[in-house]
Amino acid sequence: MSTELNPDGCPMQADEAVTLSRGAYRRLAANTPFRRLWISTFVSGIGDWLVIGFLLPLVTALSGGSSFAVAGIMIAKIIPALLFSSLIGVLVDRFDRKRTMIVCDIVRGVLSLGLIAIAGLSASPQLAFIYVIVLAMETASLFFWPSKNALIPLLVAEEDVTAANGISYTTQQGSMLVGLAGAGAILAGFEAIVRSLLATDVAVINGIMDFFAPALLGPRAGVFLNTITFALSAIAIAGIQIGARTERSETAFDLQLLGKDLRESFSFLARHAELRGFLITIGFAILGGGTIIPVGLVYVQQELTGLGPFLERSQLLRELVASPQTFMLVFLAFGMVVGALLVPRLSHRLSLQALFLGGVGGFGLAMGGFASVGTYGMAGVFAAAAGVCLAAVTVAGNSYVVQTVADEIRGRVFTALESVVRVSLLLSMIVMAPLGDFAAGIIKRLVESRGTTTLGVTVTGSQIALQLAALIVLGAAVYAFKTLNWRRTAPETTCD
């Protein structure tokens, strides 16, 4: 990737790059189609995290506390990528992306209501239906997100694509923060509204509210809110006006064309060595990095103590520590938001490949640091650093795809990217998560009963698994260093 040039064809200076970055945010804020896409992403993202917060304790209760049953939710979310990714990538490029996103929102909203409809079933059938519904919703999401990513370049100017990807990614992580940290307040406010409506004397309203009351009160209200967010997202997308139109094939769609498109997408990846290197790097980075969720949650709950002398004064941090799982996810998401805001500014000074490489390497180092501390405060710092680096990987990677892949096959490449992430995450849970239990068993036999080695160093299975995972991520960074053209090439234009 060459250096950014100013209108005179000369390399852009640092102050010019910052000015351009700031101008990009102003232009995107005034861009009505992109603003509608932003609203749809934010609203539906909050709903997604509300329903996850509902499903995890529900499945735990229905299964009698089975960790495998809880892991089944994540497995159901990843299976569609294993089975349908190549086919869906072709279809995303064949269909109108705006209409595809609207249909996906409608389908996901209807499926979400199904989680309320099965409430009266016994435990085993209810669990089975939950897995089927989650799998179907994720299949629809596998259409939605590549369509959204491929749509962004048609809504914004070319020089604003990286900033737009940064805002889009920030929105996803911001909705995660709001959904996780504010779930209780959101549901409490919604329940207060429902109860006030139930208290009215209007017969029509009372009849409607009485009928829906079981779904509108209690934890299942999160599912109902999720359905509403999908409806609002579909409405926002329907109002998007796309100025740039790409030429679509006028030939009738058939299976022969489907096979041809599949061959074209695989042929493109085979020819494009650097893009292939991106995908392989992401795969191994997520294989190691995905460990931070299942194993990291155990590590936070069992191994960390205290915030530190200064952070103890914060009431908010003390409340987060009271819920260890939320603690780590909030810091990780906060780092992702910060990173997504920084990357567009840095992209005018560094190549996307360099940002991507730095993100992968920094993520590995942050994971290693996270697994080597004993306090919530320092773990939070490293979790936030990991989030910043993860944002750099995602935003730089998405922007690279936009810059190097033609619109005709961009949906397929984004679908391949989504699939690599999901499959690697699944492998991480299947391979790396049990590694923590295996290491814990070995340590239990080798370490003294007080839990320390003869050197006086405390070691645990989750710690070892996280540190090994960090080494895998660093190995992915070494591979990216050798594969990607991360050094900025000098521009051919000569300037004074």
GUTI-49484 format. One record per residue (C-alpha): residue number from 0; residue in one letter; x, y, z. Coordinates in pm, 1 decimal, padded with zeros to 6 digits, always signed. Each point is the difference from the previous one (the first is absolute). Layout:
% residues N
koldren|zakol|px|py|pz
NUM|A|X|Y|Z
...
This chain:
% residues 496
koldren|zakol|px|py|pz
0|M|+00000.0|+00000.0|+00000.0
1|S|+00152.6|+00332.6|-00102.2
2|T|+00017.4|+00322.1|+00202.3
3|E|-00310.3|+00221.8|+00004.7
4|L|+00039.2|+00289.2|-00245.8
5|N|-00134.2|+00349.8|+00030.9
6|P|-00181.5|+00175.2|-00290.8
7|D|+00338.5|+00107.8|-00141.7
8|G|+00113.7|-00360.7|-00027.9
9|C|+00249.9|+00031.9|+00284.9
10|P|+00032.1|-00216.4|+00307.5
11|M|-00240.9|+00114.1|+00268.4
12|Q|+00155.2|+00156.0|+00307.2
13|A|-00105.5|-00099.8|+00352.2
14|D|-00210.2|+00312.0|+00060.9
15|E|-00172.3|-00044.7|-00336.2
16|A|-00079.0|-00362.8|+00087.5
17|V|-00156.0|+00098.5|+00331.9
18|T|-00204.6|+00271.8|-00170.9
19|L|-00124.0|-00248.0|-00259.9
20|S|-00091.1|-00247.1|+00273.9
21|R|-00199.1|+00262.5|+00188.5
22|G|-00167.2|+00106.9|-00322.9
23|A|-00100.2|-00360.9|-00063.5
24|Y|-00195.3|-00015.3|+00325.2
25|R|-00183.0|+00322.6|-00085.4
26|R|-00085.6|-00125.6|-00346.8
27|L|-00121.7|-00333.4|+00136.0
28|A|-00215.9|+00176.4|+00261.3
29|A|-00165.8|+00195.9|-00281.4
30|N|-00040.3|-00310.5|-00217.7
31|T|-00366.4|-00100.8|+00047.6
32|P|+00024.5|-00353.4|-00152.9
33|F|+00303.3|-00086.7|+00212.7
34|R|-00164.9|+00152.8|+00307.0
35|R|-00301.2|-00227.9|-00049.5
36|L|+00230.4|-00300.7|-00029.8
37|W|+00173.2|+00109.9|+00319.5
38|I|-00332.8|+00025.5|+00184.9
39|S|-00110.0|-00345.6|-00114.8
40|T|+00331.0|-00155.3|+00112.0
41|F|-00008.6|+00165.3|+00340.9
42|V|-00363.7|-00075.1|+00080.9
43|S|+00005.1|-00364.3|-00108.3
44|G|+00337.9|-00051.4|+00171.7
45|I|-00143.0|+00103.6|+00336.9
46|G|-00286.5|-00244.4|-00047.0
47|D|+00238.5|-00282.5|-00087.1
48|W|+00190.6|+00039.1|+00326.0
49|L|-00320.2|+00029.6|+00201.7
50|V|-00119.3|-00336.3|-00133.1
51|I|+00341.4|-00161.8|+00060.3
52|G|-00024.1|+00118.4|+00359.7
53|F|-00338.4|-00173.9|+00016.8
54|L|+00100.5|-00326.6|-00171.0
55|L|+00315.0|-00080.4|+00199.4
56|P|-00167.5|-00021.0|+00344.4
57|L|-00310.0|-00161.6|-00154.3
58|V|+00198.5|-00281.7|-00160.6
59|T|+00201.4|-00040.5|+00321.3
60|A|-00321.8|-00040.6|+00197.5
61|L|-00166.3|-00232.4|-00253.6
62|S|+00307.3|-00225.4|-00022.0
63|G|+00064.8|-00018.3|+00372.9
64|G|+00322.0|+00198.9|-00025.8
65|S|+00158.0|-00193.2|-00290.0
66|S|+00292.2|+00194.9|-00149.6
67|F|-00029.8|-00205.3|-00318.6
68|A|-00362.4|+00111.4|-00040.3
69|V|+00108.3|+00363.7|+00031.8
70|A|+00279.6|-00058.9|-00252.7
71|G|-00272.8|-00138.6|-00229.0
72|I|-00123.7|+00356.4|-00053.5
73|M|+00338.2|+00104.8|-00139.9
74|I|+00025.0|-00318.8|-00206.7
75|A|-00344.9|+00069.4|-00148.0
76|K|+00116.0|+00352.9|-00085.8
77|I|+00304.3|-00132.2|-00188.9
78|I|-00134.3|-00307.2|-00183.6
79|P|-00160.3|+00205.4|-00283.6
80|A|+00341.6|+00140.2|-00089.3
81|L|+00138.1|-00354.0|-00025.5
82|L|-00280.3|-00127.1|-00222.0
83|F|-00121.3|+00290.3|-00211.7
84|S|+00268.4|+00270.9|-00020.0
85|S|+00109.3|-00054.7|-00361.8
86|L|-00357.1|-00024.3|-00127.8
87|I|-00116.8|+00304.2|+00198.9
88|G|+00295.3|+00205.8|-00126.3
89|V|-00109.2|-00060.0|-00359.1
90|L|-00362.2|+00081.8|+00078.7
91|V|+00097.8|+00325.2|+00174.5
92|D|+00166.7|+00115.2|-00321.4
93|R|-00299.6|-00111.0|-00211.0
94|F|-00277.5|+00164.7|+00200.8
95|D|-00071.1|+00365.5|+00070.0
96|R|+00187.3|+00063.8|+00325.0
97|K|-00243.7|+00251.3|+00143.0
98|R|-00295.6|-00235.5|-00050.6
99|T|+00203.0|-00289.3|+00136.5
100|M|+00064.2|+00191.0|+00323.1
101|I|-00368.3|+00090.5|+00039.1
102|V|-00110.8|-00360.6|-00052.1
103|C|+00263.6|-00118.3|+00249.7
104|D|-00127.2|+00243.2|+00263.7
105|I|-00358.7|-00116.0|-00050.7
106|V|+00099.4|-00367.5|+00018.4
107|R|+00209.5|+00052.7|+00313.6
108|G|-00280.8|+00197.5|+00164.1
109|V|-00254.9|-00277.5|-00062.2
110|L|+00244.8|-00267.0|+00120.7
111|S|+00069.8|+00204.2|+00311.7
112|L|-00370.6|-00006.0|+00085.0
113|G|+00024.5|-00377.5|-00018.2
114|L|+00209.5|+00008.9|+00317.9
115|I|-00307.7|+00135.1|+00178.6
116|A|-00238.5|-00248.7|-00162.3
117|I|+00190.8|-00303.1|+00133.9
118|A|-00007.7|+00119.0|+00362.2
119|G|-00262.8|-00255.4|+00101.8
120|L|+00193.1|-00306.6|-00115.5
121|S|+00191.9|-00233.9|+00227.3
122|A|+00377.2|+00035.3|+00033.7
123|S|+00126.6|-00239.9|-00269.8
124|P|-00229.6|+00112.7|-00286.0
125|Q|+00055.5|+00362.3|+00097.4
126|L|+00377.9|-00042.3|-00019.9
127|A|-00031.0|-00167.9|-00340.0
128|F|-00215.9|+00284.2|-00135.7
129|I|+00239.5|+00261.2|+00141.7
130|Y|+00292.0|-00156.2|-00189.0
131|V|-00201.7|-00021.9|-00324.5
132|I|-00116.8|+00362.7|+00029.8
133|V|+00351.4|+00126.4|+00077.4
134|L|+00137.3|-00196.2|-00297.7
135|A|-00266.0|+00144.2|-00233.9
136|M|+00060.7|+00355.0|+00127.6
137|E|+00373.3|-00036.9|-00058.3
138|T|-00061.9|-00125.0|-00352.9
139|A|-00192.4|+00320.8|-00066.6
140|S|+00281.9|+00200.4|+00163.8
141|L|+00247.2|-00167.2|-00236.2
142|F|-00191.8|+00172.0|-00282.0
143|F|-00041.3|+00328.3|+00188.2
144|W|+00352.4|+00096.3|+00107.8
145|P|+00186.6|-00064.0|-00330.2
146|S|-00277.8|+00191.3|-00177.6
147|K|+00046.3|+00291.3|+00239.2
148|N|+00380.2|+00000.8|-00035.6
149|A|-00024.1|-00018.3|-00379.6
150|L|-00259.6|+00279.3|-00003.0
151|I|+00214.4|+00256.8|+00182.9
152|P|+00223.5|+00087.0|-00301.8
153|L|-00316.9|+00079.8|-00199.9
154|L|-00117.1|+00248.6|+00263.3
155|V|+00318.3|+00198.3|+00071.2
156|A|+00281.6|+00161.0|-00195.4
157|E|+00311.4|-00208.5|-00061.7
158|E|+00215.2|+00210.1|+00234.2
159|D|-00253.3|-00051.9|+00281.1
160|V|-00018.3|-00381.4|-00018.7
161|T|+00248.6|-00066.2|+00282.9
162|A|-00170.8|+00253.7|+00227.3
163|A|-00338.0|-00153.9|-00087.2
164|N|+00128.4|-00349.1|+00084.4
165|G|+00136.5|+00138.2|+00326.6
166|I|-00333.7|+00156.1|+00092.7
167|S|-00185.0|-00316.0|-00099.1
168|Y|+00226.1|-00213.6|+00216.6
169|T|-00018.7|+00251.4|+00285.4
170|T|-00377.5|-00015.2|-00020.5
171|Q|-00001.6|-00378.2|+00033.5
172|Q|+00224.6|+00012.0|+00306.6
173|G|-00185.7|+00298.4|+00145.4
174|S|-00327.1|-00189.0|-00027.0
175|M|+00170.7|-00289.5|+00177.5
176|L|+00103.2|+00235.2|+00281.7
177|V|-00350.8|+00143.5|+00030.5
178|G|-00162.9|-00342.4|-00020.6
179|L|+00230.8|-00150.7|+00263.8
180|A|+00043.7|+00286.2|+00244.4
181|G|-00346.9|+00150.3|-00040.4
182|A|-00211.5|-00313.0|-00039.5
183|G|-00144.7|+00027.0|+00349.6
184|A|-00087.8|+00367.2|-00038.4
185|I|-00148.5|-00051.1|-00348.9
186|L|-00219.9|-00289.1|+00111.4
187|A|-00102.6|+00183.7|+00319.0
188|G|-00101.6|+00306.3|-00200.7
189|F|-00192.6|-00211.7|-00248.1
190|E|-00175.8|-00186.1|+00280.7
191|A|-00094.7|+00331.8|+00164.1
192|I|-00160.4|+00113.7|-00326.7
193|V|-00190.0|-00329.2|-00031.9
194|R|-00129.0|+00020.0|+00357.8
195|S|-00114.3|+00358.1|-00048.1
196|L|-00195.2|-00107.2|-00308.9
197|L|-00150.3|-00291.1|+00192.0
198|A|-00117.9|+00246.9|+00262.5
199|T|-00203.4|+00203.4|-00252.1
200|D|-00377.5|-00030.7|-00021.3
201|V|-00015.2|-00012.0|-00380.3
202|A|-00167.0|-00329.1|-00094.2
203|V|+00180.1|-00047.4|-00332.4
204|I|+00342.3|+00061.5|+00152.1
205|N|-00076.3|-00224.9|+00296.3
206|G|-00110.5|-00281.4|-00230.6
207|I|+00315.1|+00021.3|-00209.5
208|M|+00232.3|+00034.6|+00299.6
209|D|-00165.3|-00285.5|+00191.5
210|F|+00050.3|-00228.2|-00299.1
211|F|+00370.7|+00087.4|-00040.3
212|A|+00079.8|+00056.7|+00369.6
213|P|+00180.1|-00335.8|+00057.4
214|A|+00247.1|+00088.9|-00276.8
215|L|+00031.5|+00367.0|+00096.6
216|L|+00086.1|-00052.5|+00365.5
217|G|+00299.4|-00183.5|+00144.7
218|P|+00313.2|-00122.3|-00182.2
219|R|-00186.5|-00093.0|-00320.5
220|A|-00060.7|+00370.2|-00057.0
221|G|+00354.0|+00003.8|-00143.3
222|V|-00117.6|-00230.0|-00279.7
223|F|-00298.8|+00223.5|-00075.2
224|L|+00226.7|+00306.4|-00005.8
225|N|+00232.8|-00183.7|-00237.9
226|T|-00291.5|-00053.1|-00239.0
227|I|-00079.3|+00371.3|+00015.3
228|T|+00363.0|+00088.8|-00079.4
229|F|-00007.7|-00222.0|-00311.2
230|A|-00317.3|+00178.3|-00115.4
231|L|+00159.5|+00344.4|+00057.4
232|S|+00314.3|-00114.2|-00182.7
233|A|-00204.5|-00114.6|-00301.9
234|I|-00182.8|+00335.5|-00009.3
235|A|+00328.1|+00192.5|+00011.2
236|I|+00151.2|-00209.7|-00280.4
237|A|-00312.4|+00037.1|-00214.3
238|G|+00056.7|+00376.2|-00003.5
239|I|+00356.6|-00025.2|-00134.2
240|Q|+00043.6|+00149.0|-00345.3
241|I|+00294.2|-00148.9|-00189.2
242|G|+00147.2|+00243.1|-00250.5
243|A|+00265.0|-00229.2|-00147.2
244|R|-00144.2|-00295.3|-00187.1
245|T|+00214.9|-00292.5|-00099.4
246|E|-00068.7|-00196.7|-00312.0
247|R|-00167.3|-00328.8|+00076.5
248|S|-00025.4|-00297.7|-00226.2
249|E|-00325.7|-00001.3|-00196.9
250|T|+00025.3|-00373.9|-00058.5
251|A|-00258.4|-00209.7|+00180.2
252|F|+00140.1|-00151.3|+00315.6
253|D|+00053.3|-00374.8|-00015.7
254|L|+00217.4|-00270.5|+00149.8
255|Q|+00255.3|+00022.1|-00281.3
256|L|+00055.3|+00368.3|+00080.2
257|L|+00024.3|-00089.4|+00367.7
258|G|+00276.5|-00250.6|-00072.4
259|K|+00177.5|+00250.2|-00224.6
260|D|-00008.2|+00266.5|+00272.5
261|L|+00134.9|-00245.9|+00255.9
262|R|+00290.2|-00088.1|-00230.5
263|E|+00071.9|+00368.5|-00062.1
264|S|+00017.0|+00078.5|+00372.1
265|F|+00239.0|-00289.3|+00073.0
266|S|+00208.3|+00091.6|-00304.7
267|F|+00026.1|+00360.0|+00119.8
268|L|+00123.4|-00107.2|+00343.1
269|A|+00248.8|-00238.5|-00161.2
270|R|+00145.6|+00282.7|-00213.2
271|H|+00005.0|+00266.9|+00271.3
272|A|+00281.1|-00117.5|+00228.8
273|E|-00011.5|+00298.5|+00234.5
274|L|-00375.4|-00023.4|+00054.5
275|R|+00043.5|-00370.3|+00066.9
276|G|+00267.0|+00093.5|+00253.0
277|F|-00249.4|+00234.9|+00167.7
278|L|-00255.1|-00277.9|+00037.3
279|I|+00253.6|-00252.4|+00130.7
280|T|+00137.0|+00253.0|+00249.5
281|I|-00350.5|+00081.9|+00125.0
282|G|-00078.5|-00369.6|+00031.1
283|F|+00296.9|-00075.0|+00225.6
284|A|-00038.6|+00325.4|+00194.0
285|I|-00361.2|-00086.2|+00083.8
286|L|+00095.3|-00361.7|+00074.5
287|G|+00222.1|+00129.5|+00278.8
288|G|-00186.9|+00320.9|+00080.2
289|G|-00337.1|-00170.7|+00031.0
290|T|+00131.4|-00166.9|+00314.2
291|I|-00038.0|+00328.1|+00186.6
292|I|-00377.6|-00055.0|+00018.5
293|P|-00051.7|-00355.5|+00140.7
294|V|+00333.6|-00031.7|+00181.7
295|G|+00036.5|+00370.3|+00080.3
296|L|-00334.9|+00003.0|+00180.1
297|V|+00113.4|-00288.7|+00220.8
298|Y|+00333.7|+00174.2|+00060.5
299|V|-00170.6|+00325.3|+00103.5
300|Q|-00241.3|-00176.4|+00235.1
301|Q|+00251.3|-00228.7|+00170.3
302|E|+00339.1|+00168.7|-00009.0
303|L|-00038.1|+00378.4|+00025.5
304|T|-00026.6|+00201.9|+00319.5
305|G|-00036.2|+00371.9|+00072.8
306|L|+00013.8|+00304.9|-00224.2
307|G|+00313.0|+00168.9|+00127.6
308|P|+00054.6|+00297.8|+00232.9
309|F|-00137.3|+00271.1|-00229.8
310|L|-00272.4|-00181.4|-00191.6
311|E|-00166.8|-00118.2|+00322.0
312|R|-00141.3|+00353.3|+00036.2
313|S|-00222.7|-00041.4|-00306.3
314|Q|-00352.8|-00113.2|+00083.9
315|L|-00060.9|-00103.7|-00362.7
316|L|+00306.5|-00225.9|-00005.2
317|R|-00095.5|-00157.5|+00333.1
318|E|-00342.7|-00081.6|-00145.7
319|L|+00161.0|-00153.8|-00308.5
320|V|+00227.9|-00215.8|+00215.9
321|A|-00311.3|-00132.2|+00173.1
322|S|-00089.6|-00151.8|-00338.9
323|P|+00334.5|-00138.8|-00128.0
324|Q|-00129.8|-00114.1|-00340.2
325|T|-00140.9|+00342.2|-00081.7
326|F|+00318.2|+00162.1|+00132.8
327|M|+00224.1|-00153.3|-00264.7
328|L|-00244.2|+00040.1|-00289.7
329|V|-00061.2|+00367.4|+00079.5
330|F|+00371.8|+00081.4|+00001.1
331|L|+00052.1|-00199.3|-00319.3
332|A|-00288.1|+00178.7|-00172.1
333|F|+00122.1|+00339.6|+00125.4
334|G|+00339.0|-00066.4|-00157.1
335|M|-00167.0|-00097.4|-00326.3
336|V|-00188.0|+00331.0|-00009.6
337|V|+00319.0|+00199.6|+00062.4
338|G|+00194.4|-00200.8|-00257.7
339|A|-00265.8|+00043.5|-00267.0
340|L|+00016.8|+00377.8|+00048.4
341|L|+00380.4|+00005.3|-00021.7
342|V|+00051.2|-00219.6|-00306.9
343|P|-00152.8|+00239.3|-00259.3
344|R|+00239.1|+00273.8|+00117.2
345|L|+00300.9|-00230.2|-00012.2
346|S|-00097.0|-00137.7|-00342.4
347|H|+00115.6|+00325.7|-00162.2
348|R|+00349.1|-00046.5|+00145.1
349|L|+00043.0|-00378.0|-00012.6
350|S|-00100.6|-00262.3|-00252.4
351|L|-00302.0|-00215.2|+00080.1
352|Q|+00229.4|-00300.9|-00003.3
353|A|+00222.5|+00158.0|+00268.5
354|L|-00301.6|+00084.2|+00216.0
355|F|-00127.7|-00355.5|-00040.3
356|L|+00339.7|-00149.3|+00089.1
357|G|+00039.8|+00228.2|+00301.9
358|G|-00350.5|-00089.6|+00115.1
359|V|+00068.1|-00375.1|-00011.6
360|G|+00336.7|+00032.3|+00177.2
361|G|-00138.5|+00238.4|+00261.9
362|F|-00295.3|-00231.9|+00062.4
363|G|+00235.3|-00289.0|+00071.9
364|L|+00208.9|+00208.5|+00240.4
365|A|-00311.0|+00132.6|+00176.5
366|M|-00131.5|-00356.1|+00043.6
367|G|+00331.6|-00105.9|+00150.1
368|G|-00012.8|+00293.2|+00242.0
369|F|-00362.3|-00073.3|+00087.7
370|A|+00093.1|-00358.2|+00092.3
371|S|+00293.5|+00107.8|+00216.3
372|V|-00157.4|+00242.3|+00249.5
373|G|-00188.6|-00060.9|+00321.8
374|T|-00222.3|+00306.3|+00043.8
375|Y|-00319.8|+00113.3|-00168.4
376|G|+00151.7|+00342.3|-00064.8
377|M|+00297.6|-00120.4|-00204.8
378|A|-00211.1|-00266.8|-00172.2
379|G|-00242.2|+00275.0|-00104.1
380|V|+00286.5|+00204.6|-00146.6
381|F|+00123.3|-00294.8|-00206.9
382|A|-00355.7|-00092.8|-00105.3
383|A|-00052.9|+00356.0|-00124.5
384|A|+00334.9|-00012.9|-00184.4
385|A|-00105.9|-00328.3|-00160.7
386|G|-00324.1|+00169.1|-00109.3
387|V|+00190.4|+00288.2|-00162.2
388|C|+00216.7|-00244.8|-00194.9
389|L|-00296.3|-00215.6|-00098.7
390|A|-00170.8|+00309.6|-00140.1
391|A|+00312.0|+00079.6|-00203.7
392|V|-00006.6|-00351.2|-00146.8
393|T|-00369.6|+00019.2|-00091.5
394|V|-00017.5|+00355.3|-00135.8
395|A|+00326.3|-00026.1|-00195.7
396|G|-00101.7|-00341.8|-00135.2
397|N|-00344.0|+00116.3|-00114.5
398|S|+00145.3|+00313.5|-00161.2
399|Y|+00262.7|-00208.7|-00176.9
400|V|-00269.9|-00223.4|-00150.4
401|V|-00191.3|+00307.1|-00122.4
402|Q|+00313.2|+00141.7|-00165.6
403|T|+00118.8|-00321.3|-00165.4
404|V|-00317.2|-00191.4|-00093.3
405|A|-00243.3|+00092.0|-00277.3
406|D|-00361.5|+00058.5|+00100.1
407|E|-00116.1|-00298.0|-00208.7
408|I|+00164.6|-00248.8|+00237.9
409|R|+00040.4|+00212.8|+00313.6
410|G|-00292.5|-00170.3|+00173.3
411|R|+00162.2|-00339.7|-00049.4
412|V|+00329.1|+00118.8|+00148.8
413|F|-00171.7|+00158.4|+00299.4
414|T|-00194.9|-00322.5|+00051.3
415|A|+00327.6|-00195.2|-00013.7
416|L|+00140.6|+00238.4|+00260.3
417|E|-00304.6|-00047.7|+00226.5
418|S|+00028.8|-00376.8|-00043.5
419|V|+00369.6|-00008.3|+00088.2
420|V|-00073.8|+00192.8|+00319.4
421|R|-00290.5|-00223.6|+00102.1
422|V|+00170.4|-00330.4|-00083.7
423|S|+00319.4|+00104.6|+00179.5
424|L|-00205.7|+00104.1|+00301.2
425|L|-00168.5|-00340.3|+00001.9
426|L|+00335.1|-00178.8|-00019.2
427|S|+00126.1|+00223.4|+00278.9
428|M|-00285.2|-00110.4|+00225.5
429|I|+00038.8|-00366.6|-00095.6
430|V|+00380.1|-00017.2|+00020.4
431|M|+00128.9|+00284.8|+00217.1
432|A|-00270.6|+00006.8|+00268.2
433|P|+00047.0|-00368.6|+00097.9
434|L|+00374.6|+00067.6|+00002.6
435|G|-00053.4|+00209.5|+00311.9
436|D|-00170.9|-00290.6|+00176.8
437|F|+00272.3|-00241.2|-00117.7
438|A|+00276.8|+00231.3|+00124.0
439|A|-00182.4|+00044.3|+00331.1
440|G|-00003.3|-00378.7|+00046.3
441|I|+00373.6|-00026.8|-00061.8
442|I|+00073.7|+00289.5|+00235.1
443|K|-00215.3|-00153.4|+00269.5
444|R|+00217.7|-00309.8|-00006.0
445|L|+00333.7|+00180.3|-00021.9
446|V|-00048.7|+00304.8|+00218.8
447|E|+00002.2|+00000.1|+00378.1
448|S|-00332.8|+00002.7|+00180.9
449|R|+00025.6|+00373.4|+00074.6
450|G|-00009.7|+00067.9|-00375.3
451|T|+00353.6|+00131.4|-00050.9
452|T|+00307.6|-00146.2|-00156.2
453|T|+00323.1|-00039.2|+00192.4
454|L|+00100.9|+00335.0|-00145.4
455|G|-00297.1|+00162.7|+00166.0
456|V|-00168.4|+00093.3|-00328.4
457|T|-00376.0|-00057.2|-00022.1
458|V|-00107.3|-00180.7|-00316.8
459|T|-00344.5|-00115.2|-00109.9
460|G|-00146.0|-00187.2|-00295.1
461|S|-00188.9|+00302.1|-00133.7
462|Q|+00316.0|+00210.6|+00024.0
463|I|+00205.4|-00249.6|-00200.5
464|A|-00274.4|-00036.1|-00263.8
465|L|-00020.1|+00379.5|-00044.9
466|Q|+00377.3|+00034.2|-00027.7
467|L|+00019.7|-00279.3|-00258.7
468|A|-00282.5|+00171.0|-00189.9
469|A|+00196.6|+00326.4|+00008.5
470|L|+00294.5|-00181.7|-00160.2
471|I|-00229.6|-00120.6|-00280.4
472|V|-00110.2|+00359.6|-00065.0
473|L|+00363.0|+00116.2|-00003.2
474|G|+00074.9|-00281.5|-00245.7
475|A|-00275.1|+00137.4|-00223.8
476|A|+00168.3|+00341.4|+00023.4
477|V|+00331.9|-00151.1|-00111.7
478|Y|-00177.4|-00162.8|-00296.2
479|A|-00160.3|+00335.0|-00091.5
480|F|+00340.3|+00170.9|+00026.7
481|K|+00140.9|-00238.2|-00260.6
482|T|-00307.0|-00011.6|-00225.5
483|L|-00143.5|+00351.7|-00016.8
484|N|+00150.0|+00297.2|-00179.6
485|W|-00018.1|+00209.6|+00316.2
486|R|+00285.2|+00238.0|-00085.8
487|R|-00124.8|+00323.7|-00150.8
488|T|+00114.5|+00034.6|-00359.2
489|A|+00140.6|+00333.4|-00108.5
490|P|-00223.4|+00192.2|-00240.6
491|E|+00118.1|+00050.0|-00352.2
492|T|-00097.0|+00368.0|+00000.0
493|T|+00288.4|+00234.7|+00078.8
494|C|-00080.3|+00308.4|+00209.0
495|D|+00196.6|+00283.7|+00143.9
